[in-house]
Amino acid sequence: MKELVEIIARALVENPDEVVVTQTEKEGSTFIELRVAPSDVGKVIGKQGRIAKAFRSVVKAAASKEEKKVIIDIQ
């Protein structure tokens, strides 16, 4: 999952070198923290959160194949 999030995030932002993705496993769930440059946060979230919602949908679909629950935190 970490690689998928990183690939999508790098494609969306203008500063791909500042994309940092960390993944932790807790209680059967996978927590993914996505950090981008402050100037790129709006690009990852999108108007009214549409891009973030689509981002989460894609990752959730990929996680469903592995029967895992994935939570993404964008910072």
PDB file with SEQRES, HELIX, SHEET and CRYST1 records, atoms N, CA, C and O in Angstrom:
SEQRES   1 A   75  MET LYS GLU LEU VAL GLU ILE ILE ALA ARG ALA LEU VAL          
SEQRES   2 A   75  GLU ASN PRO ASP GLU VAL VAL VAL THR GLN THR GLU LYS          
SEQRES   3 A   75  GLU GLY SER THR PHE ILE GLU LEU ARG VAL ALA PRO SER          
SEQRES   4 A   75  ASP VAL GLY LYS VAL ILE GLY LYS GLN GLY ARG ILE ALA          
SEQRES   5 A   75  LYS ALA PHE ARG SER VAL VAL LYS ALA ALA ALA SER LYS          
SEQRES   6 A   75  GLU GLU LYS LYS VAL ILE ILE ASP ILE GLN                      
HELIX    1 AA1 LYS A    2  LEU A   12  1                                  11    
HELIX    2 AA2 PRO A   16  GLU A   18  5                                   3    
HELIX    3 AA3 PRO A   38  ASP A   40  5                                   3    
HELIX    4 AA4 VAL A   41  ILE A   45  1                                   5    
HELIX    5 AA5 LYS A   47  GLY A   49  5                                   3    
HELIX    6 AA6 ARG A   50  LYS A   65  1                                  16    
SHEET    1 AA1 3 VAL A  20  LYS A  26  0                                        
SHEET    2 AA1 3 SER A  29  ARG A  35 -1                                        
SHEET    3 AA1 3 LYS A  69  ILE A  74  1                                        
CRYST1    1.000    1.000    1.000  90.00  90.00  90.00 P 1           1          
ATOM      1  N   MET A   1       0.813  -1.193   0.000  1.00  0.00           N  
ATOM      2  CA  MET A   1       0.000   0.000   0.000  1.00  0.00           C  
ATOM      3  C   MET A   1       0.861   1.264   0.000  1.00  0.00           C  
ATOM      4  O   MET A   1       0.536   2.250  -0.662  1.00  0.00           O  
ATOM      5  N   LYS A   2       1.946   1.221   0.741  1.00  0.00           N  
ATOM      6  CA  LYS A   2       2.814   2.391   0.859  1.00  0.00           C  
ATOM      7  C   LYS A   2       3.302   2.845  -0.521  1.00  0.00           C  
ATOM      8  O   LYS A   2       3.321   4.040  -0.816  1.00  0.00           O  
ATOM      9  N   GLU A   3       3.692   1.893  -1.355  1.00  0.00           N  
ATOM     10  CA  GLU A   3       4.196   2.231  -2.679  1.00  0.00           C  
ATOM     11  C   GLU A   3       3.118   2.861  -3.540  1.00  0.00           C  
ATOM     12  O   GLU A   3       3.381   3.820  -4.265  1.00  0.00           O  
ATOM     13  N   LEU A   4       1.908   2.329  -3.465  1.00  0.00           N  
ATOM     14  CA  LEU A   4       0.787   2.875  -4.237  1.00  0.00           C  
ATOM     15  C   LEU A   4       0.510   4.318  -3.846  1.00  0.00           C  
ATOM     16  O   LEU A   4       0.346   5.175  -4.714  1.00  0.00           O  
ATOM     17  N   VAL A   5       0.458   4.592  -2.553  1.00  0.00           N  
ATOM     18  CA  VAL A   5       0.212   5.949  -2.064  1.00  0.00           C  
ATOM     19  C   VAL A   5       1.320   6.888  -2.521  1.00  0.00           C  
ATOM     20  O   VAL A   5       1.053   8.016  -2.937  1.00  0.00           O  
ATOM     21  N   GLU A   6       2.548   6.428  -2.445  1.00  0.00           N  
ATOM     22  CA  GLU A   6       3.679   7.269  -2.835  1.00  0.00           C  
ATOM     23  C   GLU A   6       3.657   7.589  -4.329  1.00  0.00           C  
ATOM     24  O   GLU A   6       3.926   8.726  -4.716  1.00  0.00           O  
ATOM     25  N   ILE A   7       3.347   6.620  -5.160  1.00  0.00           N  
ATOM     26  CA  ILE A   7       3.294   6.839  -6.604  1.00  0.00           C  
ATOM     27  C   ILE A   7       2.205   7.842  -6.969  1.00  0.00           C  
ATOM     28  O   ILE A   7       2.436   8.748  -7.770  1.00  0.00           O  
ATOM     29  N   ILE A   8       1.035   7.682  -6.391  1.00  0.00           N  
ATOM     30  CA  ILE A   8      -0.074   8.602  -6.688  1.00  0.00           C  
ATOM     31  C   ILE A   8       0.251  10.005  -6.190  1.00  0.00           C  
ATOM     32  O   ILE A   8       0.031  10.980  -6.908  1.00  0.00           O  
ATOM     33  N   ALA A   9       0.767  10.118  -4.986  1.00  0.00           N  
ATOM     34  CA  ALA A   9       1.075  11.427  -4.407  1.00  0.00           C  
ATOM     35  C   ALA A   9       2.140  12.152  -5.214  1.00  0.00           C  
ATOM     36  O   ALA A   9       2.020  13.351  -5.468  1.00  0.00           O  
ATOM     37  N   ARG A  10       3.175  11.438  -5.617  1.00  0.00           N  
ATOM     38  CA  ARG A  10       4.242  12.075  -6.405  1.00  0.00           C  
ATOM     39  C   ARG A  10       3.715  12.592  -7.745  1.00  0.00           C  
ATOM     40  O   ARG A  10       4.216  13.591  -8.260  1.00  0.00           O  
ATOM     41  N   ALA A  11       2.719  11.927  -8.308  1.00  0.00           N  
ATOM     42  CA  ALA A  11       2.144  12.369  -9.580  1.00  0.00           C  
ATOM     43  C   ALA A  11       1.297  13.633  -9.409  1.00  0.00           C  
ATOM     44  O   ALA A  11       1.134  14.400 -10.357  1.00  0.00           O  
ATOM     45  N   LEU A  12       0.770  13.850  -8.231  1.00  0.00           N  
ATOM     46  CA  LEU A  12      -0.128  14.989  -7.995  1.00  0.00           C  
ATOM     47  C   LEU A  12       0.589  16.286  -7.634  1.00  0.00           C  
ATOM     48  O   LEU A  12       0.097  17.369  -7.952  1.00  0.00           O  
ATOM     49  N   VAL A  13       1.734  16.196  -6.981  1.00  0.00           N  
ATOM     50  CA  VAL A  13       2.382  17.380  -6.414  1.00  0.00           C  
ATOM     51  C   VAL A  13       3.438  17.978  -7.338  1.00  0.00           C  
ATOM     52  O   VAL A  13       3.880  17.340  -8.294  1.00  0.00           O  
ATOM     53  N   GLU A  14       3.833  19.207  -7.037  1.00  0.00           N  
ATOM     54  CA  GLU A  14       4.883  19.868  -7.802  1.00  0.00           C  
ATOM     55  C   GLU A  14       6.270  19.613  -7.209  1.00  0.00           C  
ATOM     56  O   GLU A  14       7.276  19.777  -7.900  1.00  0.00           O  
ATOM     57  N   ASN A  15       6.332  19.216  -5.946  1.00  0.00           N  
ATOM     58  CA  ASN A  15       7.605  18.910  -5.280  1.00  0.00           C  
ATOM     59  C   ASN A  15       7.622  17.429  -4.882  1.00  0.00           C  
ATOM     60  O   ASN A  15       7.454  17.109  -3.705  1.00  0.00           O  
ATOM     61  N   PRO A  16       7.820  16.522  -5.846  1.00  0.00           N  
ATOM     62  CA  PRO A  16       7.749  15.086  -5.523  1.00  0.00           C  
ATOM     63  C   PRO A  16       8.839  14.612  -4.566  1.00  0.00           C  
ATOM     64  O   PRO A  16       8.688  13.575  -3.920  1.00  0.00           O  
ATOM     65  N   ASP A  17       9.938  15.366  -4.471  1.00  0.00           N  
ATOM     66  CA  ASP A  17      11.006  14.960  -3.555  1.00  0.00           C  
ATOM     67  C   ASP A  17      10.621  15.146  -2.094  1.00  0.00           C  
ATOM     68  O   ASP A  17      11.251  14.562  -1.212  1.00  0.00           O  
ATOM     69  N   GLU A  18       9.599  15.948  -1.824  1.00  0.00           N  
ATOM     70  CA  GLU A  18       9.176  16.212  -0.446  1.00  0.00           C  
ATOM     71  C   GLU A  18       8.034  15.315   0.013  1.00  0.00           C  
ATOM     72  O   GLU A  18       7.491  15.514   1.100  1.00  0.00           O  
ATOM     73  N   VAL A  19       7.665  14.335  -0.798  1.00  0.00           N  
ATOM     74  CA  VAL A  19       6.613  13.386  -0.422  1.00  0.00           C  
ATOM     75  C   VAL A  19       7.219  12.340   0.507  1.00  0.00           C  
ATOM     76  O   VAL A  19       8.202  11.683   0.164  1.00  0.00           O  
ATOM     77  N   VAL A  20       6.617  12.194   1.694  1.00  0.00           N  
ATOM     78  CA  VAL A  20       7.073  11.200   2.675  1.00  0.00           C  
ATOM     79  C   VAL A  20       5.868  10.363   3.082  1.00  0.00           C  
ATOM     80  O   VAL A  20       4.842  10.896   3.504  1.00  0.00           O  
ATOM     81  N   VAL A  21       6.002   9.056   2.951  1.00  0.00           N  
ATOM     82  CA  VAL A  21       4.918   8.140   3.296  1.00  0.00           C  
ATOM     83  C   VAL A  21       5.429   7.180   4.365  1.00  0.00           C  
ATOM     84  O   VAL A  21       6.457   6.528   4.186  1.00  0.00           O  
ATOM     85  N   THR A  22       4.702   7.101   5.480  1.00  0.00           N  
ATOM     86  CA  THR A  22       5.043   6.133   6.525  1.00  0.00           C  
ATOM     87  C   THR A  22       3.851   5.218   6.747  1.00  0.00           C  
ATOM     88  O   THR A  22       2.697   5.644   6.686  1.00  0.00           O  
ATOM     89  N   GLN A  23       4.151   3.956   7.005  1.00  0.00           N  
ATOM     90  CA  GLN A  23       3.097   2.958   7.173  1.00  0.00           C  
ATOM     91  C   GLN A  23       3.302   2.226   8.485  1.00  0.00           C  
ATOM     92  O   GLN A  23       4.408   1.778   8.788  1.00  0.00           O  
ATOM     93  N   THR A  24       2.226   2.103   9.268  1.00  0.00           N  
ATOM     94  CA  THR A  24       2.281   1.339  10.512  1.00  0.00           C  
ATOM     95  C   THR A  24       1.089   0.396  10.566  1.00  0.00           C  
ATOM     96  O   THR A  24       0.020   0.694  10.033  1.00  0.00           O  
ATOM     97  N   GLU A  25       1.283  -0.723  11.204  1.00  0.00           N  
ATOM     98  CA  GLU A  25       0.228  -1.724  11.362  1.00  0.00           C  
ATOM     99  C   GLU A  25      -0.217  -1.744  12.822  1.00  0.00           C  
ATOM    100  O   GLU A  25       0.605  -1.888  13.726  1.00  0.00           O  
ATOM    101  N   LYS A  26      -1.528  -1.599  13.046  1.00  0.00           N  
ATOM    102  CA  LYS A  26      -2.071  -1.649  14.402  1.00  0.00           C  
ATOM    103  C   LYS A  26      -3.434  -2.325  14.370  1.00  0.00           C  
ATOM    104  O   LYS A  26      -4.297  -1.960  13.571  1.00  0.00           O  
ATOM    105  N   GLU A  27      -3.623  -3.293  15.225  1.00  0.00           N  
ATOM    106  CA  GLU A  27      -4.914  -3.938  15.436  1.00  0.00           C  
ATOM    107  C   GLU A  27      -5.593  -4.362  14.132  1.00  0.00           C  
ATOM    108  O   GLU A  27      -6.794  -4.152  13.965  1.00  0.00           O  
ATOM    109  N   GLY A  28      -4.846  -4.948  13.223  1.00  0.00           N  
ATOM    110  CA  GLY A  28      -5.422  -5.434  11.981  1.00  0.00           C  
ATOM    111  C   GLY A  28      -5.680  -4.359  10.941  1.00  0.00           C  
ATOM    112  O   GLY A  28      -6.219  -4.653   9.874  1.00  0.00           O  
ATOM    113  N   SER A  29      -5.311  -3.133  11.225  1.00  0.00           N  
ATOM    114  CA  SER A  29      -5.488  -2.030  10.287  1.00  0.00           C  
ATOM    115  C   SER A  29      -4.123  -1.480   9.888  1.00  0.00           C  
ATOM    116  O   SER A  29      -3.148  -1.580  10.632  1.00  0.00           O  
ATOM    117  N   THR A  30      -4.083  -0.906   8.708  1.00  0.00           N  
ATOM    118  CA  THR A  30      -2.870  -0.278   8.223  1.00  0.00           C  
ATOM    119  C   THR A  30      -3.082   1.228   8.234  1.00  0.00           C  
ATOM    120  O   THR A  30      -4.024   1.732   7.622  1.00  0.00           O  
ATOM    121  N   PHE A  31      -2.215   1.940   8.922  1.00  0.00           N  
ATOM    122  CA  PHE A  31      -2.278   3.399   8.974  1.00  0.00           C  
ATOM    123  C   PHE A  31      -1.175   3.951   8.082  1.00  0.00           C  
ATOM    124  O   PHE A  31      -0.002   3.617   8.245  1.00  0.00           O  
ATOM    125  N   ILE A  32      -1.566   4.800   7.139  1.00  0.00           N  
ATOM    126  CA  ILE A  32      -0.609   5.406   6.229  1.00  0.00           C  
ATOM    127  C   ILE A  32      -0.647   6.913   6.427  1.00  0.00           C  
ATOM    128  O   ILE A  32      -1.702   7.540   6.330  1.00  0.00           O  
ATOM    129  N   GLU A  33       0.518   7.482   6.706  1.00  0.00           N  
ATOM    130  CA  GLU A  33       0.636   8.931   6.889  1.00  0.00           C  
ATOM    131  C   GLU A  33       1.345   9.499   5.667  1.00  0.00           C  
ATOM    132  O   GLU A  33       2.447   9.076   5.321  1.00  0.00           O  
ATOM    133  N   LEU A  34       0.698  10.460   5.022  1.00  0.00           N  
ATOM    134  CA  LEU A  34       1.243  11.094   3.826  1.00  0.00           C  
ATOM    135  C   LEU A  34       1.594  12.531   4.152  1.00  0.00           C  
ATOM    136  O   LEU A  34       0.730  13.312   4.551  1.00  0.00           O  
ATOM    137  N   ARG A  35       2.857  12.880   3.984  1.00  0.00           N  
ATOM    138  CA  ARG A  35       3.304  14.254   4.206  1.00  0.00           C  
ATOM    139  C   ARG A  35       3.808  14.813   2.890  1.00  0.00           C  
ATOM    140  O   ARG A  35       4.589  14.175   2.184  1.00  0.00           O  
ATOM    141  N   VAL A  36       3.345  16.026   2.567  1.00  0.00           N  
ATOM    142  CA  VAL A  36       3.781  16.720   1.354  1.00  0.00           C  
ATOM    143  C   VAL A  36       4.203  18.129   1.736  1.00  0.00           C  
ATOM    144  O   VAL A  36       3.977  18.568   2.864  1.00  0.00           O  
ATOM    145  N   ALA A  37       4.812  18.832   0.801  1.00  0.00           N  
ATOM    146  CA  ALA A  37       5.217  20.216   1.046  1.00  0.00           C  
ATOM    147  C   ALA A  37       3.972  21.056   1.330  1.00  0.00           C  
ATOM    148  O   ALA A  37       2.907  20.784   0.776  1.00  0.00           O  
ATOM    149  N   PRO A  38       4.092  22.068   2.181  1.00  0.00           N  
ATOM    150  CA  PRO A  38       2.929  22.903   2.509  1.00  0.00           C  
ATOM    151  C   PRO A  38       2.241  23.502   1.276  1.00  0.00           C  
ATOM    152  O   PRO A  38       1.024  23.685   1.275  1.00  0.00           O  
ATOM    153  N   SER A  39       3.001  23.801   0.249  1.00  0.00           N  
ATOM    154  CA  SER A  39       2.405  24.371  -0.963  1.00  0.00           C  
ATOM    155  C   SER A  39       1.643  23.329  -1.780  1.00  0.00           C  
ATOM    156  O   SER A  39       0.861  23.694  -2.659  1.00  0.00           O  
ATOM    157  N   ASP A  40       1.855  22.045  -1.508  1.00  0.00           N  
ATOM    158  CA  ASP A  40       1.203  20.978  -2.267  1.00  0.00           C  
ATOM    159  C   ASP A  40       0.010  20.341  -1.553  1.00  0.00           C  
ATOM    160  O   ASP A  40      -0.665  19.488  -2.129  1.00  0.00           O  
ATOM    161  N   VAL A  41      -0.251  20.734  -0.338  1.00  0.00           N  
ATOM    162  CA  VAL A  41      -1.348  20.119   0.429  1.00  0.00           C  
ATOM    163  C   VAL A  41      -2.677  20.297  -0.303  1.00  0.00           C  
ATOM    164  O   VAL A  41      -3.479  19.365  -0.370  1.00  0.00           O  
ATOM    165  N   GLY A  42      -2.907  21.474  -0.842  1.00  0.00           N  
ATOM    166  CA  GLY A  42      -4.159  21.735  -1.562  1.00  0.00           C  
ATOM    167  C   GLY A  42      -4.315  20.858  -2.785  1.00  0.00           C  
ATOM    168  O   GLY A  42      -5.434  20.480  -3.131  1.00  0.00           O  
ATOM    169  N   LYS A  43      -3.222  20.527  -3.444  1.00  0.00           N  
ATOM    170  CA  LYS A  43      -3.279  19.679  -4.634  1.00  0.00           C  
ATOM    171  C   LYS A  43      -3.638  18.243  -4.276  1.00  0.00           C  
ATOM    172  O   LYS A  43      -4.304  17.554  -5.049  1.00  0.00           O  
ATOM    173  N   VAL A  44      -3.204  17.796  -3.116  1.00  0.00           N  
ATOM    174  CA  VAL A  44      -3.499  16.431  -2.691  1.00  0.00           C  
ATOM    175  C   VAL A  44      -4.933  16.330  -2.160  1.00  0.00           C  
ATOM    176  O   VAL A  44      -5.588  15.302  -2.330  1.00  0.00           O  
ATOM    177  N   ILE A  45      -5.415  17.391  -1.523  1.00  0.00           N  
ATOM    178  CA  ILE A  45      -6.770  17.376  -0.973  1.00  0.00           C  
ATOM    179  C   ILE A  45      -7.807  17.712  -2.047  1.00  0.00           C  
ATOM    180  O   ILE A  45      -8.843  17.053  -2.134  1.00  0.00           O  
ATOM    181  N   GLY A  46      -7.537  18.723  -2.854  1.00  0.00           N  
ATOM    182  CA  GLY A  46      -8.458  19.099  -3.924  1.00  0.00           C  
ATOM    183  C   GLY A  46      -9.618  19.933  -3.426  1.00  0.00           C  
ATOM    184  O   GLY A  46      -9.809  20.100  -2.222  1.00  0.00           O  
ATOM    185  N   LYS A  47     -10.391  20.452  -4.363  1.00  0.00           N  
ATOM    186  CA  LYS A  47     -11.563  21.253  -4.006  1.00  0.00           C  
ATOM    187  C   LYS A  47     -12.587  20.377  -3.300  1.00  0.00           C  
ATOM    188  O   LYS A  47     -12.975  19.319  -3.794  1.00  0.00           O  
ATOM    189  N   GLN A  48     -13.004  20.834  -2.158  1.00  0.00           N  
ATOM    190  CA  GLN A  48     -13.979  20.141  -1.313  1.00  0.00           C  
ATOM    191  C   GLN A  48     -13.556  18.705  -1.000  1.00  0.00           C  
ATOM    192  O   GLN A  48     -14.400  17.849  -0.736  1.00  0.00           O  
ATOM    193  N   GLY A  49     -12.236  18.442  -1.031  1.00  0.00           N  
ATOM    194  CA  GLY A  49     -11.717  17.128  -0.667  1.00  0.00           C  
ATOM    195  C   GLY A  49     -11.943  16.048  -1.701  1.00  0.00           C  
ATOM    196  O   GLY A  49     -11.842  14.862  -1.388  1.00  0.00           O  
ATOM    197  N   ARG A  50     -12.243  16.432  -2.919  1.00  0.00           N  
ATOM    198  CA  ARG A  50     -12.559  15.430  -3.953  1.00  0.00           C  
ATOM    199  C   ARG A  50     -11.375  14.555  -4.309  1.00  0.00           C  
ATOM    200  O   ARG A  50     -11.528  13.344  -4.468  1.00  0.00           O  
ATOM    201  N   ILE A  51     -10.202  15.142  -4.435  1.00  0.00           N  
ATOM    202  CA  ILE A  51      -9.023  14.342  -4.793  1.00  0.00           C  
ATOM    203  C   ILE A  51      -8.659  13.408  -3.643  1.00  0.00           C  
ATOM    204  O   ILE A  51      -8.326  12.245  -3.872  1.00  0.00           O  
ATOM    205  N   ALA A  52      -8.721  13.903  -2.417  1.00  0.00           N  
ATOM    206  CA  ALA A  52      -8.421  13.062  -1.252  1.00  0.00           C  
ATOM    207  C   ALA A  52      -9.405  11.896  -1.161  1.00  0.00           C  
ATOM    208  O   ALA A  52      -9.019  10.776  -0.826  1.00  0.00           O  
ATOM    209  N   LYS A  53     -10.656  12.160  -1.456  1.00  0.00           N  
ATOM    210  CA  LYS A  53     -11.671  11.109  -1.411  1.00  0.00           C  
ATOM    211  C   LYS A  53     -11.400  10.055  -2.481  1.00  0.00           C  
ATOM    212  O   LYS A  53     -11.501   8.857  -2.218  1.00  0.00           O  
ATOM    213  N   ALA A  54     -11.057  10.505  -3.686  1.00  0.00           N  
ATOM    214  CA  ALA A  54     -10.735   9.567  -4.765  1.00  0.00           C  
ATOM    215  C   ALA A  54      -9.475   8.776  -4.431  1.00  0.00           C  
ATOM    216  O   ALA A  54      -9.393   7.576  -4.694  1.00  0.00           O  
ATOM    217  N   PHE A  55      -8.500   9.463  -3.850  1.00  0.00           N  
ATOM    218  CA  PHE A  55      -7.247   8.844  -3.414  1.00  0.00           C  
ATOM    219  C   PHE A  55      -7.552   7.708  -2.443  1.00  0.00           C  
ATOM    220  O   PHE A  55      -7.049   6.595  -2.593  1.00  0.00           O  
ATOM    221  N   ARG A  56      -8.373   8.001  -1.459  1.00  0.00           N  
ATOM    222  CA  ARG A  56      -8.721   6.995  -0.450  1.00  0.00           C  
ATOM    223  C   ARG A  56      -9.509   5.840  -1.071  1.00  0.00           C  
ATOM    224  O   ARG A  56      -9.338   4.689  -0.669  1.00  0.00           O  
ATOM    225  N   SER A  57     -10.367   6.139  -2.043  1.00  0.00           N  
ATOM    226  CA  SER A  57     -11.149   5.090  -2.705  1.00  0.00           C  
ATOM    227  C   SER A  57     -10.254   4.110  -3.455  1.00  0.00           C  
ATOM    228  O   SER A  57     -10.465   2.899  -3.392  1.00  0.00           O  
ATOM    229  N   VAL A  58      -9.264   4.630  -4.159  1.00  0.00           N  
ATOM    230  CA  VAL A  58      -8.340   3.772  -4.906  1.00  0.00           C  
ATOM    231  C   VAL A  58      -7.560   2.873  -3.943  1.00  0.00           C  
ATOM    232  O   VAL A  58      -7.415   1.674  -4.183  1.00  0.00           O  
ATOM    233  N   VAL A  59      -7.067   3.452  -2.869  1.00  0.00           N  
ATOM    234  CA  VAL A  59      -6.287   2.669  -1.899  1.00  0.00           C  
ATOM    235  C   VAL A  59      -7.182   1.649  -1.200  1.00  0.00           C  
ATOM    236  O   VAL A  59      -6.752   0.526  -0.933  1.00  0.00           O  
ATOM    237  N   LYS A  60      -8.404   2.027  -0.906  1.00  0.00           N  
ATOM    238  CA  LYS A  60      -9.342   1.101  -0.260  1.00  0.00           C  
ATOM    239  C   LYS A  60      -9.651  -0.077  -1.181  1.00  0.00           C  
ATOM    240  O   LYS A  60      -9.749  -1.215  -0.724  1.00  0.00           O  
ATOM    241  N   ALA A  61      -9.804   0.196  -2.474  1.00  0.00           N  
ATOM    242  CA  ALA A  61     -10.062  -0.874  -3.433  1.00  0.00           C  
ATOM    243  C   ALA A  61      -8.879  -1.831  -3.513  1.00  0.00           C  
ATOM    244  O   ALA A  61      -9.064  -3.047  -3.576  1.00  0.00           O  
ATOM    245  N   ALA A  62      -7.672  -1.290  -3.512  1.00  0.00           N  
ATOM    246  CA  ALA A  62      -6.476  -2.132  -3.540  1.00  0.00           C  
ATOM    247  C   ALA A  62      -6.351  -2.946  -2.257  1.00  0.00           C  
ATOM    248  O   ALA A  62      -5.925  -4.101  -2.290  1.00  0.00           O  
ATOM    249  N   ALA A  63      -6.721  -2.350  -1.131  1.00  0.00           N  
ATOM    250  CA  ALA A  63      -6.624  -3.039   0.160  1.00  0.00           C  
ATOM    251  C   ALA A  63      -7.679  -4.136   0.290  1.00  0.00           C  
ATOM    252  O   ALA A  63      -7.466  -5.117   1.002  1.00  0.00           O  
ATOM    253  N   SER A  64      -8.800  -3.980  -0.384  1.00  0.00           N  
ATOM    254  CA  SER A  64      -9.856  -4.984  -0.269  1.00  0.00           C  
ATOM    255  C   SER A  64      -9.424  -6.328  -0.855  1.00  0.00           C  
ATOM    256  O   SER A  64      -9.921  -7.375  -0.439  1.00  0.00           O  
ATOM    257  N   LYS A  65      -8.507  -6.303  -1.814  1.00  0.00           N  
ATOM    258  CA  LYS A  65      -7.979  -7.556  -2.355  1.00  0.00           C  
ATOM    259  C   LYS A  65      -7.228  -8.333  -1.284  1.00  0.00           C  
ATOM    260  O   LYS A  65      -7.253  -9.563  -1.264  1.00  0.00           O  
ATOM    261  N   GLU A  66      -6.565  -7.611  -0.400  1.00  0.00           N  
ATOM    262  CA  GLU A  66      -5.799  -8.237   0.674  1.00  0.00           C  
ATOM    263  C   GLU A  66      -6.610  -8.358   1.956  1.00  0.00           C  
ATOM    264  O   GLU A  66      -6.098  -8.811   2.979  1.00  0.00           O  
ATOM    265  N   GLU A  67      -7.864  -7.955   1.901  1.00  0.00           N  
ATOM    266  CA  GLU A  67      -8.771  -7.984   3.048  1.00  0.00           C  
ATOM    267  C   GLU A  67      -8.197  -7.235   4.241  1.00  0.00           C  
ATOM    268  O   GLU A  67      -8.194  -7.735   5.366  1.00  0.00           O  
ATOM    269  N   LYS A  68      -7.705  -6.012   3.970  1.00  0.00           N  
ATOM    270  CA  LYS A  68      -7.152  -5.163   5.014  1.00  0.00           C  
ATOM    271  C   LYS A  68      -7.932  -3.862   5.074  1.00  0.00           C  
ATOM    272  O   LYS A  68      -8.570  -3.462   4.100  1.00  0.00           O  
ATOM    273  N   LYS A  69      -7.878  -3.213   6.213  1.00  0.00           N  
ATOM    274  CA  LYS A  69      -8.459  -1.900   6.385  1.00  0.00           C  
ATOM    275  C   LYS A  69      -7.325  -0.892   6.354  1.00  0.00           C  
ATOM    276  O   LYS A  69      -6.351  -1.028   7.094  1.00  0.00           O  
ATOM    277  N   VAL A  70      -7.442   0.122   5.502  1.00  0.00           N  
ATOM    278  CA  VAL A  70      -6.381   1.113   5.350  1.00  0.00           C  
ATOM    279  C   VAL A  70      -6.933   2.482   5.691  1.00  0.00           C  
ATOM    280  O   VAL A  70      -7.995   2.873   5.205  1.00  0.00           O  
ATOM    281  N   ILE A  71      -6.207   3.208   6.528  1.00  0.00           N  
ATOM    282  CA  ILE A  71      -6.574   4.579   6.917  1.00  0.00           C  
ATOM    283  C   ILE A  71      -5.463   5.494   6.462  1.00  0.00           C  
ATOM    284  O   ILE A  71      -4.298   5.268   6.790  1.00  0.00           O  
ATOM    285  N   ILE A  72      -5.809   6.537   5.703  1.00  0.00           N  
ATOM    286  CA  ILE A  72      -4.815   7.475   5.191  1.00  0.00           C  
ATOM    287  C   ILE A  72      -4.975   8.823   5.890  1.00  0.00           C  
ATOM    288  O   ILE A  72      -6.069   9.383   5.963  1.00  0.00           O  
ATOM    289  N   ASP A  73      -3.864   9.321   6.396  1.00  0.00           N  
ATOM    290  CA  ASP A  73      -3.830  10.639   7.036  1.00  0.00           C  
ATOM    291  C   ASP A  73      -2.958  11.549   6.171  1.00  0.00           C  
ATOM    292  O   ASP A  73      -1.777  11.269   5.967  1.00  0.00           O  
ATOM    293  N   ILE A  74      -3.533  12.627   5.669  1.00  0.00           N  
ATOM    294  CA  ILE A  74      -2.804  13.556   4.806  1.00  0.00           C  
ATOM    295  C   ILE A  74      -2.403  14.770   5.620  1.00  0.00           C  
ATOM    296  O   ILE A  74      -3.233  15.401   6.274  1.00  0.00           O  
ATOM    297  N   GLN A  75      -1.109  15.090   5.570  1.00  0.00           N  
ATOM    298  CA  GLN A  75      -0.595  16.239   6.322  1.00  0.00           C  
ATOM    299  C   GLN A  75       0.251  17.085   5.428  1.00  0.00           C  
ATOM    300  O   GLN A  75       0.783  18.105   5.866  1.00  0.00           O  
TER     301      GLN A  75                                                      
END                                                                             
